[in-house]
Amino acid sequence: MIKALTKQIFEKQLKLEAVPPNEVIATWASNLICAMYPELSTCIFTSEEEVKQAFVRLRTELVNMLKATKPCCKCNIEQVADSFFEEVPELYRLLNTDIHAILNGDPAAKSEFEVIRAYPGFYALSFYRIAHLLLLLDVPLLPRILTEHAHSRTGIDIHPGAIIGEHCYMDHGTGIVIGETAIIGNYVKIYQGVTLGALSVDKAMAATKRHPTIEDNVILYSNATVLGGETTIGHNCIIGGNVWLTESVPPGSLVYHNSEIIIEQRKVKNYS
């Protein structure tokens, strides 16, 4: 029995493409983030030329990963890598807006340095924005591997296919789930436990919009759940904690869960 299993496993290995381990792919993204943000103190440069060479190395590493994952049979891998790095300045700009959103939105945040070094929301958004850019270039495997790495580190689960605008603020972050076809506007605040999900899980819906649209300047408080591809939360809405929504909400609305909380005085025995 075990002999048949070992034979099956070995034959499967022979057919596998030489995709680098997940840790190698995640390390490449981490090094890219470190090259942009010396605050992380992982990449130390002594000259502008060293910064330039770091990006050259990162491009070479990306080319090697693309060759292993074979993004498509006809595309020019070198061109894909060039297209990615041409967008890095815009990637950097977007990440800076996220830093500012967190710094301006969280009273506990003391500096940009602290946000970059310590905030899980920034970490998850950094990996998401790199992954999303790769996905737009039709790169397979790598985007999902990157966002799942960030998920494992932060508890924030963002599908690389989601569209997230600038100035995104994720506070605490743990338990946030953002589905593949979700669309999030600018200046949106998302607190821990928020789910932007699908109404149902059906493989036949793979090519359809299954996740909600969140317009600009919306606040989604802890454990709010918004489901459905046709569900739109209008701009400037506030969605309170523990709200469950499967229908659209007009702009400027306040939505909250009306629960009853009862506080009774306890009778405590005196054991003295």
N, C-alpha and C positions, 0 to 999 in steps of 0.2 A: 504493500500500500504506500509506504513512505517512498519507495523507489520510484513509483509512478508519479508521485507528487514532485519529487526533486527533478525528475525529467521534465515535467510540465513547466516548472518554474524556470529551469535553465533555458528551455526552448523559448519561453516568453522573453527572457532577458536578451536573447540573441536578436529578437525582432525590435527591441526598444531603440528609440532615437537617443542620442547622447546628450540629453538635456541636463544641464548642470544641476547639482543639488539645490534645493530651495534656499539653503543657507548662503550659497554663493550668489544667487540672484538677489536675495535680500541685502547682502553685504554690498553689492554693486549700488543699489539704491541708497543705502546708508552713506556710502562714500560720496555719492552725488549730492546728497543733502549736506554732508559735512563740507564739501567743497564750496557750497553756496553760503554756509553759515559757520564761520570760524568760532562762533560762540560755543559750539559743541566740543571744541578743543581736541578733536580727533585728528583733523588735518591741520598741520602747522606749516605755513608757507613763509619763506624768507625773502621772496621776491615775487613780482607780478609774473615773471616767466614760469615760476613753479606752479602758480595757479593755472596758467595756460596749459602746462604739461599735464597737470592733473586731469583737466577736461579731455586732453588728447588720449590719455590712458583709459578714461571712462568710456570714450567713444570706441576705442579698440575692444574693450571688454564687452560692450554692447554688441558690436559686430560678431564677436565670437559666440555670444549667447544666441543671437539671431540665426547664425549658421546652424546651430544645434537644434533650434526649435523649428527651422524651416517655415518662416511665416507664409510663404506662398511659392509656387513653382516658377513663376515668371518675374516676380518683383526683384529689384536691385537692392540687395541687403545694405550695401554701402550707402545708397541713397536714402533708405529708411533711417539709418543711423544719423545721416546728415540732417534729415528732416526733423528728427527728434531734437538734436542739439541746437538747431535753429530756433526751436521753441523754448529753449531753456530760459532765456531772458524773460519771456512772458510767464513761464512757470514760476520764476523767482518773484516777479511782480505780484502774481496771485497769492503766493505764500505770504508775502509781506502784508497783503491786505488781511489775511487770516490772523497774522500776528497782531495787527492793530485792532482787529475785532475782539480778540480775546483780551488784550490789554485794556481796551476801553470798556469792555463789557463786564469784566470780573473785578470787583472791588479788592479781591485778594491778590491780584496780579500786580507786582511792584515794578516790573521792567520787561522790555522786550527780551533781554537776556534770560530772564526767568521763564518766560513763555517758551522760548526756543529750547531751553535746556530741560524743562521739567513738565511741560503740559502735554498730556496724552492726546488732547484734541489736535494740537499742532502736529504731533507725530503721525497720527492717523491720516490727517489731511495731506501731509507731505507725501506719504506713500500712495494715497489715493490719486493725487494730482499727477504723479509720475506714471502710475498705472493707467490712468484715463488717457493720458497723452499717447502712451504705447498702444492702447486699444484703438484710438482714432487712426493710428497708422497700420491697423489690421495685424498687429502682432499677437499671436496666440499665446496661451499658457502664462507668460510672464506677468501680465496684468493681474490675473487672479491670484497667482502665487504671492505677489507683492501685497495686495490688500489683505490676504489671509494672514500674512506675516504680521502686519500691523494689527489685525484683529486679535491674534494670539497675544500680542504684547499689551494691548490697550483695552480689549473688550469692546472696541468700536468696529462694527461690521459694515463696511461700505463696499458695495459692488462697484468694480471699476467702470461699469457702463453707466452708472448714475451721472447726471449732469448737475454740478454744484457751482453756483455763482461765486462771486468774490465776497470778501468780508464775511466769511462763514465763521460762526462762533459756536464751539462745542464745549460746554461746561461739564467738567468731571468726565462725561463721555461714556462710562461703563454701561453696556447694554444697548447702546444706540444701534439700530439696524436700518440700513438704507438700501432698498432694492434696486435691481438692475435698471429699471426704466423710470425711476424717480427723477423728477426735475425740481431743483431747488434754486430759487432766485438769489438776489443779492441781499446782504445785511440780514441774514436769517440766523436766529439763535435757537440752538437745539440743546436741550438738557438731557441728563442721563435717562436711559430706559425708553427713549422715544423710538417707535417703530414706524417706518414708512414702507408698508408692505402691500402684498396682493390680497385680494378678496378670497382667492382660492389657489391651490397649487395644482395646475393642470398642464401637462407637457404640451398639449395642443395649443396653448396660449403663448408659447415661447417667442413667437414673432410679433406679439401685440404689446401695447403699453399696459402694464399690469399694476404699476405703482403710481402713487399720487403726485400731483404737481403742487409745489409750495411757492407762492409768489413772494415778491420782495417784502422785507421788513416784517416778517412773521416771527413770532416767538412760540416755540413748542416746549411746554414745561414737562417736568419729569413724568415718565411712563405714559405719555399721550400716545395713542395708536391711531394712525391714519391709513386707511386701506383703500385700494382700488385705483385702476388706471384712469377712470373718469372723474375721480375725486380731485377737486381743486380747492386749496385754501387761499382765499383772496389776499391781496396785499394788505399789510398793516393789521392783520388779525392777531389775536392772542388766544392760544389754545391752552387751556389749563391742564393741570396735572390729572392723570388717570382718565382723561377723556378718551372715548372710543368713537371714531368717526368713519362712516362709510359713505358719506354724501358731501357734496361741495358746500363751502361756507363763503358767503359774500364778503367782499373787502371791508375792512374795518370792524369785523365782528369780534366779540368776546365770547368764547365758548368755555364753559366750566362744568365740572361734574358736581352735582348737588347731592352730597352725602350727608347723613345725619351722624353727628358725633355726640355721644352722651358721656358726661363725666359725673360720676357718683362718688360721694364721700365714703371711703372705706372705714370699717371699724377695725382698728388695730389693737390686738391684745397687748397688755403691758406685762412683759415677762420679768420685770425687775423685782 
